[in-house]
Amino acid sequence: MNDYFIAALISYFLGNISTSYILGKTIAKIDIRNHGSGNAGTTNVLRTLGKKAALITFLGDALKGSLAVYIGLKIGGRNIALISALFVVLGHDWPVVLKFRGGKGVATTIGAIMVINPLQAIISILMGVIIICITRYVSLGSMLGICTLPFLMFLVGKNELIVSIVLTVLILFTHRENIKRLIKGKERKLGKKVQIK
């Protein structure tokens, strides 16, 4: 039980490391959460700070997800790694060091699943990319891409399925405003930039 607690704690605080927040402060001297959509994630960085910063944000957020799961594996194996995947995403979405205002967890989820089941992660990414290319809605592609995970994990194992369902629910919850805008036809498409004030 101590191993689970240690892994969860490490993973949560790894999730607190916000790549977008750090880049915003470093590159433009801004709090990225006060610009654009107000989200500390890749898409808002893309619209606010540009492609290079967005790529770094995605890779940084994915890397912390992978690192958390890798540490979980080393601490106690696959089940602990699954707990690490869950808590690193929770740490990203609701970071205590940033007053619980974080991102939406897509890149961190992908990074975590990449270590647990690389094939499933790649399929999920491809699904999301295809949907984004067709619709130009990053939020829609992100959500539907992650929503494939429970189906992909169904034959992998019970614990993998449960964690993938929880991660999917978290993604849908953090995208709840995007869902409302998509329904109303007001969601911003890829390519629309915001001005830093």
N, C-alpha and C positions, 0 to 999 in steps of 0.2 A: 504493500500500500504506500509506503514511503517513496518508492520509485515512481509511482504514478503521480504523487503530489509534486515531487521534485521536477519531473518532466513537464507537468502542467505549468508549474511556476516559471521555469526557464522559458518555455514556449510562449507563455503569455507576455513576458517582458521582451522577448525577441520580437513579438508582434508589435510592441509599442514603438519600435524603431521605425519612424515614418520617413520613407525615402522622399516623398513629395514635400513634406514639411521642411526637411533639411535642404533640399534643392531650392525651394522657394526662398528660404532665408539666405542661402548662399549666393544664388544667381541674381535674384531680383529684390532681395531685402523685403520680402513680403511673407505674410502667412497665407499660404495657398488656400486655406479654408475660408478666407475672407474675399475670395475672388471666384469668378465664374459660377460653377454650381455649388461651391462651398465644400466640395468633397476632396478629401486628401487621397486622390487616386490618379491613375494613369491618364484617364480621359480628360480630367480637368487640367492636369499638367500639360497635356497636348494642346489644349485650346488656349491655355494661359501662357505657357513658357516655351512651347514648340516641340518638335519631333524628337530632338536629341534628349531633352530633359524627360520626355515621356518614356522613351526607350529605357533610360537609366532607372526611372521610377518602376517600370514594369519588372525589369530584371532584379532590382533591389528588393522589391516586395515578394517576388517569386523566390528569390534566394533565401530570404529569411524563413519562408515556409518550408523549403527543402532542408535548410539547416536544422530547424526545430525537429523535423521528423527524423533526420539522421541522428541527432542527439538522442531522441527517444528510442530509436533502434539500438543504439549503443548502451543506453541505460538498462533496457530490459526487454527488447524484442518488439515484435510487430504490434501487439495490442497496446503497448505503451506508446509506440509511434503513432497509432491512430488517435490516442488522446492528445498527443503533441500537435497533430494536425488540427484538431478542433480548437485547442487553446491558442495556437499561434494566430489563427483567424480571428478568434475573439479579441485577442490583444491588438490586432490590426484595426478591427472595426471599432472597438471601444477602449482606446489606450488611456490608462490612468494618468500617464505623464502629460497627456494633451487634453486633460479634462474630458475624456471619453468621446472626443470628436475625431474620429478616424476615417478610414476609407470604407470601401464596400466589399473588400475581401476576395475579389476575383483572382488577381495575380498571386496572392498568397495561397489561396486554395489550389490553384494550378501547380505552384511550386511544391506544395505539400504532397499532392497526389502523384506528382512526377516521381517522387522517391518511393511511395507505397506501391503504385502500379503504373509504370511509365506508359504502357500501351493505352490504358484507359484515359490517361491524362492527354496523350497526343490526339486521340479520337475526339475528346471533348474540345480541345483547342481547335482542331480542324472544323468541327461542327460550328463553333462560334465564329471563326473567321469567315466561313462560307456565308453564314447568315448576315454578318456585318457587310460583306462585299455586296450581297444582294440588296439589303435594305438600307444600308448606310446608318443604321442605328446600332451604336456600340453597346448600349444597355441591353437591347433585345438579343444581340448575339451572345453577350456575356451570360445572360440569364439562361438562355436555351442551351448554350454550350455546357454550362454547369449542370443543368437539369438532366443531361444525358447520363451523368455519373451514377445515379442509383441503378439505372438499367444496365450499365456496363459492369457495375460491381455486384450485380445480383448473383452471378455464378462464381464470384471470387470467394466470398465468405460472408457469414452473418454479421460479424462485427464491422467489416468493410462496408457492407450495405447500410447498416445503421448510421455509421459516421458520415457516409456520403449523403444520406437523406438529411441529416442535421445540417451539414454544410450547404446543401441546396436550399433548405429552409432559410438559413442565414442570408444567403445571397438574395433570395426573393424578398426577404424582410428589408435588407439594406437598400434594395432597389424599389421599394414601395412607391416613392414619389415618381420614379421613372415610369413605373407601370401606369400610374394615374395619367401622366403626360402622354404616354403611348396611346392609351384609350381615348384621350381627348384630341389626339393628333397634334400635340404641342411639343413633343419631344424633339430636341435638337439633333440634327443629323451630323454625321462625321464630316469635318471640313469647316465647320463654322467656328470661328475664333472669337475670343473675348478680349477686351482691352483692359490692360492693367491700369487702374486709376491711381 
